[in-house]
């Protein structure tokens, strides 16, 4: 049964590194965007294509805020040259998209939190974050960190979920996404894995309806087979596909769930290097 939901992105950006690093995948992406008349721009100054992780998180529960968290992930501890500092590195002379651009004023938090590890509901009332946030912020006790997050996120309901041990980043957007304000999609359980069952139990405990989504990982380091790392605009859902057998089932499942067009985007090279469409995109809504 399809459910209606609010749009996710009206401003859509990618790193300007994308076309040179992944020309074929980028061509597929741009073609898909043009098919649905989706405008986009490029961010200058990023050191990596995964701009979701260090760009602002939009919060509009009680009032509009754009929060920049501290981007110092432990998995990049010995690769400082790949860590983008939003306030210093990113060119704020944004390209116009749909006739407007992001604001230049942003709030900042000292909490270490990758943008890929926070999944916010369409109504901005709930935020799902994986438990990887605790070892990333060892100076805080768990209860203290949750209180600080609750304040920074303007009293959103914070839902902590387990992270997969074999996922280097432990990002929430690799395992769960909101379909609407009370329904989430999560990766189907793998044989003899059990992670999906634990995740589902946690989400249902917090009052969410859970639907399974195809998941067919081909290796532990890449993102091939992770279909939940899609991005959505007002016009369509852009679903990553990889040229594997599970692609067709993922597309058919998505078409049954979403009330808008589902556009498959072939990104085998980007995914082989561990990124998905949600990871490489960043957007804001008005």
C-alpha positions as CSV (number, residue, x, y, z in Angstrom):
1,X,0.0,0.0,0.0
2,X,1.4,3.4,-1.0
3,X,1.6,6.2,1.5
4,X,1.7,9.9,0.9
5,X,4.5,11.9,2.4
6,X,6.1,15.3,2.3
7,X,8.9,16.2,-0.1
8,X,12.4,15.9,1.1
9,X,14.5,18.2,-1.0
10,X,13.8,21.3,-3.1
11,X,17.4,22.4,-2.9
12,X,19.7,19.6,-4.2
13,X,23.5,19.7,-4.3
14,X,26.4,17.3,-5.0
15,X,30.1,17.7,-4.7
16,X,31.9,19.2,-7.6
17,X,34.4,16.3,-7.4
18,X,31.7,13.9,-8.6
19,X,32.0,14.4,-12.4
20,X,35.7,14.0,-12.5
21,X,35.9,11.1,-10.1
22,X,33.0,9.1,-11.4
23,X,32.1,10.4,-14.9
24,X,29.9,7.4,-16.0
25,X,27.9,7.2,-12.8
26,X,27.5,11.0,-12.7
27,X,26.2,11.0,-16.3
28,X,23.6,8.4,-15.3
29,X,22.6,10.6,-12.3
30,X,22.3,13.8,-14.3
31,X,20.3,12.0,-17.0
32,X,17.9,10.7,-14.3
33,X,17.5,14.2,-12.8
34,X,16.8,15.8,-16.2
35,X,14.2,13.2,-16.9
36,X,12.2,14.5,-13.9
37,X,13.1,18.1,-14.4
38,X,15.0,18.2,-11.1
39,X,17.4,21.2,-10.8
40,X,20.6,20.8,-8.8
41,X,23.9,22.5,-8.0
42,X,27.4,21.6,-7.0
43,X,29.2,22.3,-3.7
44,X,32.7,23.6,-4.0
45,X,35.5,22.9,-1.5
46,X,34.5,19.4,-0.4
47,X,37.3,17.0,0.0
48,X,35.1,14.0,-0.6
49,X,31.9,13.2,-2.6
50,X,30.0,12.1,0.6
51,X,28.8,15.6,1.3
52,X,25.9,14.5,3.4
53,X,28.3,13.8,6.3
54,X,29.6,17.3,6.9
55,X,26.9,19.6,5.5
56,X,24.2,21.2,7.8
57,X,21.3,19.2,9.2
58,X,18.0,21.1,8.7
59,X,15.8,21.3,11.8
60,X,12.4,23.0,11.7
61,X,10.5,21.6,14.6
62,X,9.8,24.8,16.6
63,X,11.8,27.2,14.3
64,X,14.0,26.8,11.3
65,X,17.6,26.0,12.2
66,X,20.5,24.6,10.2
67,X,22.9,22.7,12.5
68,X,26.5,21.9,11.6
69,X,27.9,19.1,13.7
70,X,31.6,18.3,14.2
71,X,32.9,16.1,11.5
72,X,35.8,14.1,12.9
73,X,34.8,10.4,12.4
74,X,37.0,7.8,13.9
75,X,37.1,5.9,10.6
76,X,39.0,8.8,9.1
77,X,41.3,9.3,12.1
78,X,44.4,8.6,10.0
79,X,43.0,10.3,6.9
80,X,42.7,14.0,7.9
81,X,43.1,15.1,4.3
82,X,39.6,13.6,3.6
83,X,37.9,15.5,6.4
84,X,36.0,18.5,5.2
85,X,35.5,21.3,7.7
86,X,32.3,23.0,6.6
87,X,33.0,26.4,8.1
88,X,36.5,26.6,6.5
89,X,36.5,24.5,3.4
90,X,33.0,24.9,1.7
91,X,32.4,27.9,-0.6
92,X,29.2,29.5,0.6
93,X,28.7,31.3,-2.7
94,X,26.1,28.7,-3.5
95,X,24.8,28.1,-7.0
96,X,21.2,29.0,-7.4
97,X,18.8,26.0,-7.5
98,X,15.1,26.5,-8.3
99,X,15.8,30.3,-8.0
100,X,17.1,30.2,-4.5
101,X,20.1,29.1,-2.4
102,X,20.8,28.0,1.2
103,X,21.2,30.6,3.9
104,X,24.6,31.6,5.0
105,X,24.0,31.5,8.8
106,X,24.3,28.1,10.5
107,X,24.4,27.0,14.2
108,X,27.3,24.9,15.2
109,X,27.5,22.0,17.7
110,X,30.6,20.4,19.3
111,X,28.9,17.0,19.1
112,X,30.6,14.6,16.6
113,X,27.8,13.4,14.3
114,X,28.0,12.5,10.6
115,X,25.1,13.7,8.6
116,X,24.7,10.2,7.3
117,X,24.1,9.0,10.9
118,X,21.0,11.1,11.5
119,X,17.7,10.2,9.7
120,X,15.0,12.8,10.4
121,X,11.3,12.2,9.9
122,X,9.4,14.3,7.3
123,X,7.6,16.2,10.0
124,X,11.0,16.9,11.8
125,X,9.6,15.4,15.0
126,X,11.9,12.3,15.2
127,X,15.6,11.6,14.6
128,X,17.0,8.1,14.2
129,X,20.7,7.9,15.1
130,X,22.9,4.8,15.4
131,X,24.7,3.8,18.6
132,X,28.0,4.7,16.8
133,X,27.5,8.2,18.2
134,X,28.6,7.1,21.7
135,X,32.1,5.9,20.9
136,X,32.5,9.0,18.6
137,X,31.9,11.2,21.7
138,X,33.7,9.5,24.5
139,X,33.9,12.7,26.6
140,X,30.2,12.4,27.3
141,X,28.3,9.9,29.3
142,X,25.5,8.4,27.2
143,X,22.7,10.1,29.1
144,X,24.4,13.4,29.0
145,X,25.0,13.1,25.2
146,X,21.3,12.3,24.6
147,X,20.3,15.4,26.7
148,X,22.6,17.6,24.6
149,X,21.3,16.1,21.4
150,X,17.7,16.6,22.5
151,X,18.5,20.3,23.1
152,X,20.4,20.8,19.8
153,X,17.7,19.0,17.8
154,X,15.0,21.2,19.4
155,X,13.4,18.4,21.4
156,X,13.0,15.9,18.6
157,X,12.3,12.4,19.7
158,X,15.7,10.7,19.5
159,X,15.7,7.0,18.6
160,X,19.0,5.2,19.1
161,X,19.4,2.1,16.9
162,X,22.1,-0.6,16.8
163,X,24.8,-0.3,14.1
164,X,26.1,-3.1,12.0
165,X,29.6,-4.2,13.2
166,X,30.8,-4.7,9.7
167,X,29.7,-1.2,8.6
168,X,32.8,1.0,9.0
169,X,30.7,4.2,9.3
170,X,27.8,2.8,11.2
171,X,25.5,5.3,9.6
172,X,21.8,5.1,10.2
173,X,20.9,6.0,6.6
174,X,22.5,2.6,5.5
175,X,19.9,0.7,7.6
176,X,16.7,2.7,8.0
177,X,14.7,5.5,6.2
178,X,11.4,7.1,6.9
179,X,8.6,6.3,4.5
180,X,6.3,8.7,6.3
181,X,6.1,10.2,9.8
182,X,5.3,6.9,11.5
183,X,6.6,4.3,9.0
184,X,10.2,3.3,8.3
185,X,11.9,1.1,5.8
186,X,14.7,-1.1,7.0
187,X,17.0,-3.6,5.4
188,X,15.6,-7.1,5.3
189,X,17.3,-9.6,7.5
190,X,20.2,-11.6,6.0
191,X,20.3,-15.4,6.5
192,X,21.8,-16.3,9.9
193,X,22.4,-12.6,10.6
194,X,19.8,-11.5,13.1
195,X,20.6,-7.8,12.9
196,X,17.4,-6.9,11.0
197,X,15.3,-8.5,13.8
198,X,17.1,-6.6,16.5
199,X,16.7,-3.4,14.5
200,X,13.0,-4.0,13.9
201,X,12.4,-4.7,17.6
202,X,14.0,-1.4,18.6
203,X,12.0,0.6,16.0
204,X,8.7,-1.0,16.9
205,X,9.5,-0.3,20.6
206,X,9.5,3.4,19.7
207,X,6.1,3.1,18.1
208,X,7.1,3.0,14.5
209,X,5.7,0.7,11.8
210,X,8.4,-1.2,10.0
211,X,8.5,-2.5,6.5
212,X,11.4,-4.5,5.0
213,X,13.3,-3.4,1.9
214,X,15.5,-5.4,-0.3
215,X,19.1,-5.7,0.8
216,X,21.7,-7.7,-1.2
217,X,25.3,-6.7,-0.1
218,X,28.1,-8.1,-2.2
219,X,30.9,-7.2,0.1
220,X,31.5,-5.6,3.5
221,X,33.3,-2.5,2.4
222,X,31.2,-1.4,-0.6
223,X,27.6,-0.2,-0.9
224,X,26.6,-2.4,-3.8
225,X,23.3,-4.0,-2.9
226,X,22.3,-1.3,-0.4
227,X,19.1,0.2,-1.9
228,X,18.0,2.2,1.2
229,X,20.7,4.8,0.4
230,X,18.3,6.6,-2.1
231,X,17.4,10.2,-2.2
232,X,14.0,11.8,-2.7
233,X,12.8,15.0,-4.2
234,X,9.4,16.4,-4.7
235,X,9.3,14.9,-8.2
236,X,10.7,11.4,-7.7
237,X,12.6,8.8,-5.6
238,X,16.1,8.2,-7.1
239,X,17.0,4.6,-6.3
240,X,20.6,3.3,-6.6
241,X,21.0,0.2,-8.8
242,X,24.2,-1.7,-9.5
243,X,23.7,-4.1,-12.4
244,X,23.0,-7.1,-10.1
245,X,20.1,-9.6,-9.9
246,X,18.5,-7.9,-6.9
247,X,18.0,-4.6,-8.8
248,X,14.7,-5.6,-10.3
249,X,13.2,-6.7,-7.0
250,X,14.3,-3.4,-5.3
251,X,12.7,-1.3,-8.1
252,X,9.5,-3.2,-8.0
253,X,9.3,-3.0,-4.1
254,X,10.0,0.8,-4.2
255,X,7.3,1.3,-6.9
256,X,4.8,-0.4,-4.6
257,X,5.7,1.7,-1.6
258,X,6.1,5.2,-2.9
259,X,3.3,7.4,-4.3
260,X,5.7,9.1,-6.8
261,X,7.8,7.9,-9.6
262,X,10.8,5.7,-8.8
263,X,13.8,6.4,-11.0
264,X,16.7,3.7,-11.0
265,X,20.1,5.3,-11.2
266,X,23.0,3.0,-12.1
267,X,26.0,3.9,-9.8
268,X,28.2,0.7,-9.6
269,X,31.5,2.6,-9.3
270,X,30.3,5.0,-6.6
271,X,28.8,2.1,-4.7
272,X,31.9,0.0,-5.0
273,X,33.8,2.7,-3.2
274,X,31.2,2.7,-0.4
275,X,28.8,5.5,-1.2
276,X,25.1,5.6,-2.1
277,X,22.9,8.3,-3.5
278,X,21.8,9.6,-0.2
279,X,25.4,9.8,1.0
280,X,26.6,11.9,-2.0
281,X,23.6,14.3,-2.0
282,X,22.5,17.1,0.2
283,X,19.3,19.0,0.2
284,X,17.0,21.5,2.0
285,X,13.3,22.2,1.9
286,X,11.5,25.4,2.4
